[in-house]
């Protein structure tokens, strides 16, 4: 049974207005995160460091806590807490994406990046009990805590949300 041009056009319009299409970005970044973690874990020894330049190294470490090893020595319960929290956040952000009425590209991109980052780290926690980190940025003797692609996605998403709040704030002021 063939759909008429009106019904087909309506379906295309609904798909175009639905912000859920941003989840392709989540999928892409999740795959990138998992592939880079697998590459590091399969080609480097734990705690091995490979200097890249004067401020960036690859270093293979296990993070049992949250961001920047927060609560990493709490005995393991944080694994389930952080995983559950991340899943709830992902479901909430997906729900927010679905409910967007008008295109909000910065917000949608931010949500997609945060979803991919949260899920990337949840996969690690559930599979291994820790998150694989491997990016080491440093200056002199100061080292930023090691992180990964998922952490970068979460941070980038947070920055986009902050930028978007300024954009929408200025739009609200213009309307008043």
C-alpha positions in Angstrom: 0.0 0.0 0.0 1.5 3.3 -1.1 1.4 6.4 1.0 0.0 9.5 -0.6 2.1 12.6 -1.1 0.4 14.4 1.8 1.1 11.7 4.3 4.7 11.3 3.1 5.2 15.0 3.3 3.8 15.1 6.8 6.1 12.3 7.9 9.1 14.1 6.5 8.1 17.3 8.2 7.7 15.5 11.5 11.1 13.9 11.2 12.7 17.2 10.3 11.2 19.0 13.3 12.1 16.2 15.7 15.3 17.0 17.6 15.9 13.2 18.2 17.9 13.2 14.9 20.7 14.6 17.0 21.2 11.2 18.5 23.3 10.3 15.4 26.0 12.5 17.0 25.6 10.6 20.3 26.1 7.3 18.4 29.1 8.5 16.5 30.9 9.9 19.6 30.0 6.8 21.6 31.6 4.6 18.9 34.7 6.9 18.8 35.0 6.8 22.6 34.8 3.0 22.8 37.2 2.5 19.9 39.8 4.8 21.4 39.5 3.1 24.8 39.8 -0.3 23.2 42.9 0.8 21.2 44.6 2.1 24.3 43.7 -0.9 26.5 44.9 -3.4 23.8 48.1 -1.6 22.9 49.4 -0.1 26.1 50.3 -1.5 29.5 48.5 -0.1 32.5 50.2 3.2 33.6 52.3 3.3 30.5 52.9 6.8 29.2 53.7 7.8 25.6 54.9 11.4 25.3 53.3 13.1 22.3 54.6 16.7 22.7 55.6 19.1 25.5 52.0 19.3 27.0 50.2 16.1 25.9 50.8 12.4 26.6 48.9 9.2 26.2 48.7 7.4 29.5 46.7 4.3 30.2 44.9 4.5 33.6 41.8 3.1 35.3 39.5 5.5 37.0 37.3 3.9 39.6 35.5 7.2 40.5 33.7 9.9 38.7 35.2 12.9 36.9 38.9 13.4 37.7 38.9 10.3 40.0 36.4 11.8 42.4 35.4 9.2 45.0 37.7 6.6 43.4 38.6 5.0 46.8 35.1 4.4 48.1 35.0 0.7 47.8 33.0 0.1 44.6 29.5 1.2 45.4 30.1 4.3 43.4 30.2 2.2 40.3 26.5 1.5 40.5 25.6 4.9 41.8 27.4 6.7 38.9 26.0 4.2 36.4 22.4 4.7 37.6 22.8 8.5 37.7 24.3 8.6 34.2 21.5 6.4 32.8 18.8 8.6 34.4 20.5 11.8 33.0 20.6 10.2 29.5 17.0 9.3 29.6 16.1 12.8 30.8 18.1 14.5 28.1 16.6 12.2 25.4 13.2 13.1 26.7 14.1 16.8 26.6 15.3 16.3 23.0 12.0 14.6 22.0 10.0 17.5 23.6 11.8 20.3 21.8 9.2 22.1 19.7 11.5 24.4 17.7 15.1 23.8 16.4 17.6 24.6 19.1 20.9 23.3 17.6 23.2 24.3 20.4 21.0 22.7 23.1 20.4 19.6 21.0 24.1 19.2 20.2 24.9 19.7 23.9 22.4 17.0 25.0 23.7 14.6 22.3 27.3 15.1 23.4 26.5 14.7 27.1 24.4 11.5 26.3 27.3 10.0 24.4 29.8 10.8 27.1 27.7 9.5 29.9 26.9 6.3 28.1 30.6 5.8 27.1 31.6 5.9 30.8 28.7 3.7 31.9 29.7 1.0 29.4 33.2 1.0 31.0 31.9 0.9 34.5 29.5 -1.9 33.8 31.9 -4.0 31.8 35.1 -3.4 33.8 34.2 -1.7 37.1 36.3 1.3 36.1 36.6 3.9 33.3 39.5 3.8 30.9 41.3 7.2 30.8 44.2 8.0 28.5 44.5 11.7 27.7 47.1 13.4 29.9 47.4 17.2 29.4 50.2 18.8 31.4 52.3 21.9 31.8 55.6 21.6 33.6 55.0 19.4 36.7 51.2 20.2 36.8 49.1 17.4 35.2 45.4 17.7 34.6 43.7 14.5 35.7 43.7 11.9 32.8 40.5 11.8 30.8 39.0 10.3 27.7 36.7 11.1 24.7 33.6 10.6 26.8 34.7 13.1 29.4 35.6 15.5 26.6 32.0 15.1 25.2 30.5 15.8 28.6 32.6 19.0 29.0 31.9 20.2 25.5 28.2 19.6 26.0 28.3 21.6 29.2 30.1 24.5 27.5 27.5 24.5 24.7 24.7 24.6 27.3 26.4 27.6 28.9 26.8 29.3 25.5 23.2 28.5 24.6 22.0 30.0 27.8 23.6 33.3 26.8 22.1 33.1 23.3 18.6 32.4 24.6 19.0 35.0 27.4 19.7 37.7 24.8 16.7 36.5 22.7 14.5 36.8 25.7 15.8 40.4 26.4 15.2 41.3 22.7 11.5 40.1 22.9 10.8 42.2 26.1 
